[in-house]
Amino acid sequence: MLVSAKEMMTKALAGKYAVGQFNINNLEWTKAILLTAQELQSPVILGVSEGAGKYMTGFKTVAAMVKAMVEELGITVPVALHLDHGTYEGCYKCVKAGFSSIMFDGSHYPFEENLAKSTELVHVADQLGLSIECEVGSIGGEEDGVIGMGECADPDECKTIADLGVTMLAAGIGNIHGKYPANWPGLSFETLAAIKEKVGDMPLVLHGGTGIPDDMIKKAISLGVAKINVNTECQLSFQEATRKYIEEGKDLQGKGFDPRKLLNPGFEAIKAKVKEKMELFGSVGKA
């Protein structure tokens, strides 16, 4: 059964650990993450971007697959199915599809419009018992070869959005999606501390978890980050393991071309990466 992320966020904030959001792209990804969460007795959030949702033929397909997999695998740890960086329209599609959590990313709108749309969606989520994440200050990343450094959110704007009653708040603190460039200056803990002072006991979200040094991750958790998103790192692990399997010619041995064999090294690599992150975030045994 899927659950809202509310309770896991409250517990993580109180216990000074973070719950990992691991983005899913297909059946292998989903199965690897769920099995690892169960094995480590860790709560988990499965993130689905709009692009990944489209790739998997739609949010209804994703929700049906995840719900069936949780049941068939006998998963008993808390699992939230969460829309990642959702548009206004995407949020409503995921609500209809049966997601247990949504994220509205209105950070690219003028603040007043972000506030209006966030207000409406917080009300909808409350009515349906879903958790909701909103964003202030856009997260940097690579777009058409141009790497943005990531904005730092305005602490006052963060407070205004937090006061709407969002479950968790994504605030830009210099973090970036994808690989970090060599000249990345690091997370702005000054901004994070200022935001925390304004929003109090609001669980904060760190996007772009791939490539942030472990000591920075631990410091961010100590300053109120209760959810950390990981995507690129799992993709790179999957790619590396799959490449090795093929370069060693294992796909040419016997029935090594069978997708169940061909995709297995990548599947195991994702499991190992998720385990590593859950241990770093401190969520092991917290289910």
Beta strands, then each sheet from edge to edge (+ up, - down):
strand 1: 19-23
strand 2: 44-49
strand 3: 79-84
strand 4: 101-104
strand 5: 131-136
strand 6: 142-143
strand 7: 146-147
strand 8: 168-171
strand 9: 204-206
strand 10: 225-230
sheet 1: 3+ 2+ 1+ 10+ 9+ 8+ 5+ 4+
sheet 2: 6+ 7-
end
